[in-house]
Amino acid sequence: MSDPTMSIIPLAIFPDGQKDGLGTTSSSVVIGNSLGAYNDQEAVLIWLNTHAKNPHTRKAYLQEVRRFAAFMVHVRGTILAGATVADLEAFRSWLSSPSRPDQGWPTAFVPFRVGADGRWQGLSLGSRRRADTTIRGLYGFLHAGGYLRANPFLQLGKLTGEEISLDELARRGLTAREYARQLRQQAIRDDNLGQDKAFSFELWRWLRGFLDAPENTWQIAGKSTEDEEEPADRKVEPWSAERRARLRCILLFGYAAASRRSELSEAMMNAIVRSGTRWVWKVVGKGRNAADGPDRVTLDEDAMNALQQYRLTRGLGAWPDPGEFEVPVIAKLTPRRRRRTELKTGANVTAGYLNLELRRFFDFAAVFAARVNPGWALSLRQAASHWLRHTRGSHFALGHVSLARTAEQLRHKDPRTTSRYYVHMKDEERGEAVDAISQLLK
């Protein structure tokens, strides 16, 4: 059994010579093993192939499994099939306050961000929950499939976010009570930051107008293609008409479609179709696969006008065609020289480049936004591509669009994910109740 994704797992995370779930000493593999796997690597591959068919999901799952497997082998000295409840509790603490073993750790593997002090930085609570959910799902699958005799996660309580080892508490000079107090304060700070990842109506109107404003010279630093080498001393020239039209399309289409950058970077023109008098974007996004069929996202006039303008600068017809299944919605700039090709446009941009191009524009616009409202400049300098999606959700909520309709437009499987955009409306409703009681008391 082989898989190219497993070949880049750090050396020795899955020990050589492993014959069964617990090596040569004992075995947790039960007789009713329906997976057909006889070591951890085979078992993980089967889980990935059955539960992570989407490439983005697969990449995320593999990242979590690599980190967990490295912890089990090089920190706890055992393998996945040998995990105990104590190992899993230790892993939760390690995600919060990671430490690197003195010996044996794969030198090329860096499972966490590195801080200015050279130490690994622990994960946020949200990231720890994702890691915990992923590994819990893996063990549930291995147990249900008969690879494991027991599932240690069944004896493990819910992740609280306050997991920390006694050694780490001692290193920080904190008691458990002081540490819990710090976490409560951090939770409030994180919640304050999370509410700011969207543009207000006023800033969004200004930003759309800035696209055509006289002061917008489009002299924005940054390479025009992903393959280009950018000399440090190159004079900043205005962006080409195609590059400007592409940015406009990314901005207005991305907002109207509430798209994730991975979805928009992979989209093809044939996914944009007429439905009566409307245009609809068909997308198989997060949490779905080809067998489910695509979701349908209704686009607004601004998005379609931006798309039309962008298409014309690329030498395409005004409107998308169902036959354009090889023409990207967002493409690399049209090559100046073409050899033996009929294609009038470049290949897809990557999700990372799409985000980078937006951030360049936001940083450029921030200088001009500061003259109107200094707070706008701060928002623009923090913004990234996912802000367009958050902005769409926030505007739906502020426009009193129903929670169900907003969830449909944003393609959320769980309405609780959508409800975070309605926090201001809920605050207002609670305020009305408070005012009613206050009025009675008067």
N, C-alpha and C positions, 0 to 999 in steps of 0.2 A: 504494500500500500504506500503510495507517495502522494505528496501534495506540495506544490511550490511554495505555498504560504508557510508550511512548517519548516522549510529548509532555512528560513531566516530566524527561527527561534534561537536564542543564544545557546552557545555550546553547553552541553551537559545539563540543560534544564530537564530534559528527559534522559535519564541515565542509559548509557550503552549497556546492552546485555540484559535489559529487563525482560523477563520471560512472562511474567504475569503481574497481577495487580499489586503484589507485595514482594516482588523480587524472588529470591531463592529460599527465604526463610519460611514464609507462610503465604497464604493466598486468601484475598477477600473475594476473588472471582467465584461466583456461585455456579452450580450446575445448570441452572436455568438461564444462562447467559445468552440472550437473544441478539446481542449486538454483533457478535462475531469478532470482538476485540479482546486481545490478550495482553495488552500493555497500555499504559496511559496515553501514549501518542496515538495509537490506533483508536482508542476510545474518544479522544478529543476530536480527531478528524471526523469520525462518524457524527458526533454531536454538531460540529460546524456544518457538515454537509446537509444535515436534516433541519437545523434551526437557524442557519445564517446564509440563506441563498442570496440575499441582497448583498452586493459587494461592500457597501458601507457598513451594514450590520456585521458582516464577517470581519471586517477590519477592526471594528470596535471590540467584538468578542475576543478576537485573537490577541489584541493588546492586553485585555484583562487576564486571559489565561496565561500569557507569557509571564506577566508580573506575579501571578499567583503561583505558577509552577516554579519560578525562580525562588520565591520566598520559601516554598515547601522544601525544595532541594537544598538550598544554600544557607537558609536561616534555621529551618527546623530539622534538617537532616533526614527527610523522608520523601516519599513520592505522593502523587495525588491520591492514589488508592489507599494510602496509609493514613490519611488525615483523620484527626480526632477532633472532638469539640474544643479541646484546649488549643489545637493548632489554628482552628478557625477564629477563635477569640483573639489569639495572638496576631493573626493576619489583620483583623479589624483595627487593632491598636497600631499595627505597623503602617497601615494606610494613612493614619492620622499623623504619626511621628516616625517616619521611616529611618532606619539606621542600616548601614552597610557592613556586612561581615568583614572581619580583618583579612580573611583568606577565602579563596575559592570562588568569589563572585565573578561571573563572566565579565571581562574587562570592557567589552563592546556594548554591554547592555546597560542602559540608563532608564530605569522605570519611572522616574519622577523628574520634575523640573529641578534644576540646580540653582540655589540661591546665590546671592553675592558672597556669602561666607563659604561657598563651596559645598554646603550640605544639601542633601535632598530635601525638597519641600513637600510636606504632606498634602494630601488631596482635600479639596473642599468637601463639605458634607454631601452635596449633590453627587459629586464624583465618587465618593465612598459608597453611597447608596447604589449607584449604577454598578460599581465593581461587585458589591455584595450580592445584588440581584442576579448578575451574570453568573457568578460562581455558584450561587444557590441553584440556579436553573441547570447548570452543568451537572451538579451532584444529584439533583432530582432525576435527570435523564439517565445517568449512569446506574443509579439504584433501580429505577423502574425497568431498565433494560437488562438487569441481571448481572452487570459488570461488577457492581459492589454488593456485598452482603448487607451492609447497613449504610444509611445516609446520616452523617453526623450533623447535617443542617437541621434535621428534625428535632434535635435536642438543643438547638441554638436559639436563643431569644432574638427578638427583633433588634436591628441595629438602631441605637439611640442617637449616635453622633457624638457621644461623650466617652467613647472607648479610648483608653490610654493605659499604658503599662505603668507599673509602680516605679520602674527604673526611669522612665521618661518624666514622671512627676518629680522624682528626686532631682533629676538633672535641671528641671525648670525651677526648683525650689518652691513648689506649690503643693497645697493640700488638695485632695479630691474636691472639696467644697469650693476652694478658690478657683480651681480649673473649671468647674461647672459654671461659676459666676462669669468667668471670662467668655465662655461659650455663649451664654445668654446675651451678653453685650455684643459679641460678634454677630449673632443672629440678627440683631436689630440693624447693625451696620450693613450686613449683606442684603437685608430686605430693602433698605433705603437705596442701595446701589442698583438692585434689580428692578426697581420701579422707574429708573431713569433710562432704560435702554429702548427708548422710543422718542420720535420727534413729536412735539406738540403740533396742533393744527396750524398755529401761527408760524412756527419754524418751517414746517413742511411746505406751506404756501410760499414762504420766502425762498426756500431752496429750489422749488420748481421754477419760480420766476427768475432765479439767478442763472438758470441754464441759458436764457436769452438776454440777460442784462448787459448793458453797454460796458460795464466794468469787468465783465468776464472775458478776459483775453485768451483763455485756454492755454496759457503758457505755464503748464504744469510739469514739473520735473518727473522723470520716471521713464523707463524703457517702454517702447510701444508694443513689443511682443515678448513672449516668454523666452524665446531663444536668443534675444538680442543682448549683446554686450554693451554696457552703458559707460562710456568714458566719463571720468569724474569732471573733466573740464569742458564738456560739451555745452554749448549755448542752448538755453531752453527755448525751443521753438514752439509756436502754437500747435496744438493738436490738429491732425488732419481732419477733414470733414467726416471720414468714415469712423475715426476714433471718437470724435465728438458724438456722432449719431449712436455709436455703440454704447457709450456711457449713458446717454439719455435713455436708451432702451433698457439697459440694466436697471437704472434707477426707477423709471416709471412702470415698466413691466414687472420688475421684481416686487414693487409695492403693491400693484393691483392684484398680482397673482399670489401674494404672500408666499413667495417661493423660498425654499431653502437653496443655498448657493450650489450645492451638489446637484439638485434637481435642474436648476436653470442652466448650469454649465453643460449638462448632458442632453438637454432638450433638443429635439429636431423640429423643423418647421412643420412637418406633417402632423404634429401633435396639436396644432392650432387650427381649429375648424369652425365653420359657421354652424350656428344652431338657431334657425329662424332668423331674427334680426340681430342676434348677438354673436360674439366670438367667444369660443370656449377653448381653454387649454386642457388637454388630457395629460395626466401625469400619474405614473405609478411611483409613489413616493415612500417615505418612511413608514414602516409598519405594514406595507403591502407588498405583494409580489405579482408576477405576471398572471398567475392563475386567478387572482382576485379581480383583474381588470383595472383600468385606470379610473381615478377620480376625475371629476369635471369641475374646472374652476372658471367662473365667468369673468371676463376681462372688461375693463372700462374703456372709454373712448381715448383717454390720454395714453393708455398702454398701447392701443392699436395704432394710434397716430405715430407714436415713437417707433414702433416696430416697422411701420410702413416707410418712414423716413430712413431708417437704418437699412432696410432691404434695398431701397433705391440707390443708396450710396455704395452698396455691394454689387450692383449690377443685376439684381434680381427683380422680378416683377413686384408690383405693389403689394400683393396679398399672398399669404401662404397657400400652398397647394398640397393636397393629400399625397402627391407623388414625391414630395421633397423629403423623403425619409433618410437621406444622407446629407441634408443641408442643416448645419447647426443653427439654432436660434441665436446664440452668442458665439461668434467665431473669432479666430485670429484674424488680423488685418489681411486684406486681400494681397497676395504676393504681387510684386511689381512685374516679375517675369514668370511666365507660365510655360511649362514644357509638356507637350503631349497631354494636355488635360482640358476638359470642357468645363470643369468646376469653376464657378465665378466667385468663389469665396474660400476662406481658409478653413482649417479644421477647428474643432471645439477648443475653447480655452479651458483651462483647468479651474476647479472651484477656487483654489488658492489665488490664482491670478485674477479671477473675477473680483474676489474680495479686495485684493491689493489695488486694483484699478479704482474701485469705489472709494477706498480710503484715501487715495491720492486726491481725488476730487473733493472729498469732505475736508481734508486738511487745507486745500487751496481755498475753498469757500469760507472756511472759518475766519480767515483774515478779514473778509468783507462783512461777514455776519457780525463780527465783534463791533463794527461801527453802528449797528442797529441795536444789538443786545449782547452784552458780554457773555451772558449765560448760554446763548446760542453757540458761540464759538467753542465753549467748553464741551457742549454736547457733540458738536461735529468732530472735534478732535478725538473723542472717545468712540465714535460710531464705527460700525463695521457692517458688512452685508446683512447680518441677521437682524439689524435694527429695522430694516424695511419690513420684515415679517412682523416684528413686534409692533411697529407703527401701525400697520394695517389692522392688527387685532385691537389695538388701543382705540383707533379711530372708529372702528365698528362699535365698540362698547360705548364710547362717548356719543356716538350717533344714535344710541338706543336701539341698535340692531339686536335681535334676540340672541341669546346665548347659543341656541341650537344652530341658527344660521351662521353665526361666527365660527363655531366649531366645524361646520361643513366647509366654509370657505378656507379655513386654515388647515383642514384635513386632520383634525385631532381625533384620535380614537377614544380618548377619555375626556368628557366635558369638563372634568376638574382641571385639566390643563388649560382650557380656555378661560375658566372662571377668574384666573389671575388678572385678566385684562379688565375685569368688572369691579376691581377693588374700590375705585373711586365712587362708582354708583352705589355700592353697598355702604360705603361710608356716609354717603348723602342720605340714603334711606334710614340708616341708624340715627343720623342727625335729626331727621324729621321726627322720629319717635322721641328723641331727647327733648326737642323743642316743644313737642305737644305736652309733655309732662311739665316742663318749665312754665308753660303758659297756664296750666291748671294751678300750679302753685302760686302764681301771681294773682 
